Amino acid sequence: MNNSFGFNSLHPAICFLYYIGLFLISMLFIHPYFLLAALVSVILLNFFHNRGKEIRKGAKFYIFIGVVILLINPLFSHRGATILFYLFDQPITLESMMFGFLMMLSIVTIIITFLSFNFIITEDKFIYLFSSFAPKTALLIMMAFRFVPLLKRRLIEIANVQKTRGISIKSGTIKQRAKAGMSILFILMTWSMEEALQTADSMKARGYGLGKRSSFNVYRFYKQDVFFLIWFSLLMVIFIIQGISGYGKLEIYPQLEALPLSNRENNLFVLVLLFLFTPHFIEGREYCKWRLSK
């Protein structure tokens, strides 16, 4: 079964391999050029998926997280030879600022990558990939992912119902707000526990885990899947070897090195760009085909 389009049309294992590579790039290559390229690629990829709806929705949160990460390191770490200025008699160094900037890029990239990951690797695809050798673990992970937005929706629903009874965490004294919050939380936990028991009974009645699990969707490998499997795997091996060897990393302490890349790192950067923007090429190709067919 392969009825989707663009990057989403690839086999789930290929898409999953791409995201593993993206995570590796974000953690192995601690250099502004590499991290900025990864961040730009994943933002553009989210715009290909749903026009950046999720990014726009959480833009304030991502900016807040980025600013906090950027400021924490220079405020608490004063390592580095290049002192920019003093804040409360504590030196703020260029090296600590750069380290905070790189950590900000890395973490924000990983967070935004999960938005794209959740769009492409849906629940059925994730279960399909891991249910054959780790069915319970795969189910547990997907249920954990599901419960975060589910509990949020239920909490809002309970709070709205309780507000009609005069119980609100936004009005009254601190004691009254705390009491209202505990009441809402108790209802939420009771509701969730009751549904968990019903789900467990339903799964037991259906014989979950007693035999080999079948899948509603059957994903097959096509020629393009084999090509991209070899392509992603080869590049990831190169990235791991080069990353372990120390290439693609900016020396920060004790003194910040120059930003320009060496010849070998330039070649590595080109390969990273080819890896990062492969899904964009696939999406662009499909878009061009669609436009020409009209």
PEZI-V414998 format. One line per field, one symbol per residue. psi: psi as a letter, one per 30 degrees, with the letter a starting at -180 (. if undefined). A space follows every 50 residues. Layout:
# PEZI-V414998
psi = ???
This chain:
# PEZI-V414998
psi = kigalbefflkeeeeeeeeeeeeeeffeiikeeeeeeeeeeeeeeeeedh hgeeeeegeeeeeeeeeeeefeefefkgllfjkelkjhgkkjleeeeeee eeeeeeeeeeefefeeefeeileeeeeeeffefieeeeeeeeeeeefeee eeeeeeeeeeefefggjkgflaleeeeeeeeeeeeeeeeeeeeeeeeeee eeeeeghkffakklkekjklkleeeeefeeeeeeeeeeeeeeeefglgkk jekfkklkeklleeeeeeeeeeeeeegeeeeeeeeeeeeeeff.
